Amino acid sequence: KTIQLRIKNPQSPSLEEDIEYVIMLGKKYDARVFINDYWQLAIKHKAYGVHLGQEDLLTADLQQIADAGLKLGLSTHGVFESLLIHRIKPSYIALGHVFATQTKDMPSRPQGLESLQVQVNLFEDNYPLVAIGGISLDKAAQVAQTGIGSIAVVTAITKAGDYKAAVKELTTCLNQQGNES
């Protein structure tokens, strides 16, 4: 019940309308909707939260986001960035990209499971943690074994022949991992 809306084209003529619609759907279905990047529109339309990348921290008004009562999720590209944002005290930290990803050109190499494990060990008691980036069904169990709280997937669902079956399979896989710990 947590989703992130990521619209890659800031020039889209329906950007604000799309954001408003997804926030409305989130409220209707009791889902937590995080708006990626467009923090002003997230505030305006009363989203549950906003998700920002490292580059967004240079321009976003974190105080305005906090004053609006929005939750704040932040992405990192490694241990160093995770340590830097620890001072901001976000609502959650997205740790990635764990594996090579098809959804975005990344400025860094994939972190891999070892780096992910280090960060889980460092921050699991302080924040909800989400593993992001290139996580397919065949890799989800390995990621879950690190003790990460959540796993975000995109192409594991959007590129699946049957997205409902893919969601079910991912859920089953992750529930089995949770029962083993």
C-alpha positions as CSV (number, residue, x, y, z in Angstrom):
1,K,0.0,0.0,0.0
2,T,3.0,2.3,-0.5
3,I,3.6,3.7,-4.0
4,Q,5.8,6.3,-5.5
5,L,4.7,8.3,-8.5
6,R,7.7,9.0,-10.8
7,I,7.0,11.1,-13.9
8,K,10.1,11.6,-15.9
9,N,8.9,14.5,-18.1
10,P,8.6,17.7,-16.1
11,Q,7.2,19.4,-19.3
12,S,4.2,17.0,-19.5
13,P,1.1,19.1,-20.0
14,S,-0.8,16.8,-17.6
15,L,1.9,16.7,-14.9
16,E,-0.1,18.5,-12.2
17,E,-3.4,16.7,-13.1
18,D,-1.7,13.3,-13.1
19,I,-0.2,14.0,-9.6
20,E,-3.5,15.2,-8.3
21,Y,-5.3,12.1,-9.6
22,V,-2.8,9.7,-8.2
23,I,-2.9,11.4,-4.8
24,M,-6.7,11.1,-4.9
25,L,-6.5,7.4,-5.8
26,G,-4.1,6.9,-2.9
27,K,-6.6,8.4,-0.5
28,K,-9.5,6.4,-2.0
29,Y,-7.6,3.1,-1.6
30,D,-5.8,4.0,1.6
31,A,-2.4,3.9,0.0
32,R,0.6,6.0,0.9
33,V,1.5,8.0,-2.1
34,F,5.0,9.5,-2.4
35,I,5.5,12.0,-5.2
36,N,9.0,11.8,-6.7
37,D,10.8,15.1,-7.2
38,Y,7.8,17.5,-7.5
39,W,7.7,18.5,-3.9
40,Q,5.7,21.7,-4.4
41,L,2.9,19.8,-6.1
42,A,3.0,17.1,-3.4
43,I,2.5,19.9,-0.9
44,K,-0.2,21.6,-2.9
45,H,-2.3,18.4,-3.4
46,K,-1.6,17.0,0.1
47,A,0.3,13.8,-0.8
48,Y,1.4,11.5,1.9
49,G,5.0,12.2,1.2
50,V,7.7,13.2,-1.2
51,H,10.7,11.3,-2.4
52,L,13.9,13.1,-3.4
53,G,17.2,12.1,-4.9
54,Q,20.6,13.5,-3.9
55,E,20.5,16.1,-6.5
56,D,17.1,17.3,-5.4
57,L,18.5,18.1,-1.9
58,L,20.2,21.1,-3.4
59,T,17.0,22.8,-4.4
60,A,14.2,21.4,-2.3
61,D,12.9,23.3,0.7
62,L,13.0,20.6,3.4
63,Q,11.5,22.9,6.0
64,Q,8.5,23.6,3.8
65,I,8.0,19.9,3.2
66,A,8.2,19.2,7.0
67,D,5.9,22.1,7.8
68,A,3.3,20.7,5.3
69,G,3.4,17.4,7.3
70,L,4.7,15.3,4.4
71,K,6.9,12.3,5.0
72,L,10.3,12.5,3.3
73,G,12.0,9.6,1.5
74,L,15.6,10.1,0.3
75,S,17.6,8.0,-2.2
76,T,21.2,7.2,-1.8
77,H,23.9,5.7,-4.0
78,G,26.1,4.2,-1.3
79,V,27.3,4.3,2.3
80,F,28.8,7.8,2.1
81,E,25.5,9.4,0.9
82,S,23.5,7.4,3.5
83,L,25.8,8.8,6.2
84,L,25.3,12.3,4.9
85,I,21.5,12.2,4.9
86,H,21.4,10.6,8.4
87,R,21.6,14.2,9.7
88,I,18.4,15.1,7.8
89,K,16.5,12.3,9.6
90,P,14.2,11.3,6.7
91,S,11.1,9.2,7.1
92,Y,12.8,6.4,5.1
93,I,16.0,5.8,3.1
94,A,16.0,4.1,-0.3
95,L,19.3,2.3,-0.8
96,G,20.4,1.7,-4.3
97,H,20.8,1.0,-6.9
98,V,21.5,-2.5,-5.8
99,F,21.8,-3.9,-9.3
100,A,21.9,-2.4,-12.8
101,T,18.6,-0.8,-13.6
102,Q,16.6,-0.2,-16.8
103,T,14.5,2.7,-15.5
104,K,17.2,5.4,-15.2
105,D,20.7,6.2,-16.3
106,M,22.7,6.1,-13.1
107,P,25.8,8.1,-12.3
108,S,27.3,5.3,-10.3
109,R,28.0,1.6,-10.4
110,P,25.5,-0.7,-8.7
111,Q,26.1,-1.2,-5.0
112,G,25.5,-4.9,-4.9
113,L,24.4,-7.0,-1.9
114,E,27.5,-6.4,0.2
115,S,27.1,-2.7,0.4
116,L,23.4,-3.0,0.9
117,Q,24.1,-5.3,3.9
118,V,26.5,-2.8,5.4
119,Q,23.9,-0.1,5.2
120,V,21.1,-2.3,6.6
121,N,23.4,-3.0,9.5
122,L,24.1,0.7,10.0
123,F,20.6,2.1,9.7
124,E,18.0,-0.6,10.3
125,D,17.3,0.6,13.9
126,N,17.0,4.3,12.7
127,Y,14.8,4.3,9.6
128,P,12.6,2.2,7.4
129,L,14.9,1.0,4.6
130,V,14.0,0.3,1.0
131,A,16.2,-1.5,-1.5
132,I,15.9,-0.1,-5.0
133,G,17.3,-0.7,-8.4
134,G,17.3,-3.7,-10.7
135,I,15.6,-6.0,-8.4
136,S,14.0,-8.8,-10.3
137,L,12.1,-11.8,-9.0
138,D,15.1,-14.0,-9.2
139,K,17.1,-11.5,-7.1
140,A,14.4,-10.5,-4.6
141,A,15.1,-13.4,-2.2
142,Q,18.8,-12.5,-2.0
143,V,17.9,-8.8,-1.3
144,A,15.4,-9.8,1.4
145,Q,18.1,-12.0,3.1
146,T,20.0,-8.7,4.0
147,G,17.2,-7.9,6.4
148,I,16.0,-4.9,4.4
149,G,12.6,-3.7,5.4
150,S,11.1,-3.2,1.9
151,I,12.0,-3.8,-1.7
152,A,10.9,-1.5,-4.5
153,V,10.3,-3.0,-7.9
154,V,9.4,-1.5,-11.3
155,T,10.3,-3.7,-14.3
156,A,9.8,-6.9,-12.3
157,I,6.1,-5.9,-12.6
158,T,5.9,-3.6,-15.6
159,K,7.8,-6.0,-17.9
160,A,6.1,-9.1,-16.7
161,G,3.8,-10.9,-19.0
162,D,1.2,-11.2,-16.3
163,Y,1.7,-8.4,-13.7
164,K,-0.8,-9.9,-11.3
165,A,1.1,-13.2,-11.2
166,A,4.4,-11.3,-10.8
167,V,3.0,-9.4,-7.8
168,K,1.8,-12.6,-6.3
169,E,5.1,-14.4,-6.9
170,L,7.1,-11.5,-5.4
171,T,4.8,-11.3,-2.4
172,T,5.1,-15.0,-1.8
173,C,8.9,-14.9,-2.2
174,L,9.2,-12.1,0.3
175,N,6.8,-13.5,2.8
176,Q,8.8,-16.8,2.8
177,Q,12.0,-14.8,3.5
178,G,10.3,-13.0,6.3
179,N,9.2,-16.3,7.9
180,E,12.7,-17.7,7.7
181,S,14.3,-14.8,9.8
